[in-house]
Amino acid sequence: YSDRCLAGLQNRVGEMGADIVALQEVLASPSYDHARAIAARSNYRSAVSSPYVRYGTTAWVLAILSRHPILKIEEKALGSRRALRTLIDVHGHNLEVVTLHLTPLAGPNSSTSNIRQRTAARRKELQILIHWLKGSPYPQIVAGDFNMLRATFGILDMGEYSMMLEAGYEDADGSWLPMNSDTFPIPEETRQKVGEYLPGILIPDAITLDYVFYSEGISVDSIESVESAESDHYPLVGDFRLDNCQ
């Protein structure tokens, strides 16, 4: 989520009619709480994190919106980033839903050494996250802006994606061979910069930075990204089933 179009996002969330919505980069200020405004517009319950990035009097927060009762809310600092964890009662069955926003993949003028530093930061953030979530008695969905790539083959020390798989989570998007489109359309200025050292044919129109991981006890019926102008990222929309919930 970004500040491009609050009204548009409110409409999009309402139109999609999801049972649970995970949002990152939600703007919050002393005068206006975007997360709760979005929730109120479509009659969702809401859980909102503490700020994790600040710009003067404005900050970013994480939010989870739910049609089902939210029984418990926790959050965890992941270095300078943050994760929000909720326990949700889905028709009498408990489900943990976690959202997060990790260190960005690159900045406007990132060098290779800076990209490696960012990768190292995400690895530490994931280590904290995985340790925090380990041992939960409930099925878990972990969704958000991971700012990581799938098939990096160790380029620039990347490979943090595998940490989630090694921790026992499955990628709802199909792991190495996703069948749907990516979640982050590459801006033209970025394409031009990358084009200085890569042929244009090798530069994709979009990449995947956002993921939905899930644990045992959950099945995936479908998942797809939806092109949308309300944010600089496309939302991932999935249908999930709790295996013990008929």
Phi, psi and omega in degrees: 000141173227183183271019182300316189199087180298313181299319179296320179292319177302317179295317182298314180299318179295319181293323183290328175064029181293150175290323182224136180232132176248128183236144175234162178058038178276130182285139176220140178214167179302335185261344184205134180247098184297321184300312182286335175292319177296316180297314183296325182300324184244018175060045174262149162285157184219149170232132185230137181277172168290159178298145177234346172223134182238142173229090184065238180271358180255147181219164171261140173228165172261154178213143171236125178252141185216139171282339183263159180300135175264114186273330186206144179229129175225160173215160185217130173288131176246080189064236178271000180253189188205153173232145179241130186235130179233150171250121188241136178270105180257096179053044177088002179242135183277137178223131173266130176238127184236137171232157186202166176216110184267172180307133181304148181301318181202163176251180182302328183231040185289132171271172178297324179292324178293321178296320177296320178297320179294320177298316179299322179296317179295323177300316179295319179298318179291324177300315179297315181300310184297319178296320181295320184274345185299139174085006178296139178278358186248152171300148185230142166242126181241110188228142176163193180268094182279343180053036179230162181251158180281283189268083182262341179054034176080004180298132180053035177066014178287172183136011182292340176307319183295339180298323179291321179293318180294336178278359176102005180268153174253147176272115183295342184274004176102014176057236189286339184234068180295144182263351181255177182284170182280178188248350184227103176292129184286123180299151183300320181296326177290319178300319180295320180294314179295328180294348177290337181227005175225141174299141183305328182295339181269355182264116182288159176289331182208160177228169177259121175241344186248139186220156168237114175256152180216157183258183175300151180095001181230141174240149180253122176272321180195157173203141179203155172267147184240120179298132186207143180263000184284346181213166175281352174246148172275140178286146170265128183238123183226156171251121183237153177232135169282126187297334181260011183245107183273000000 
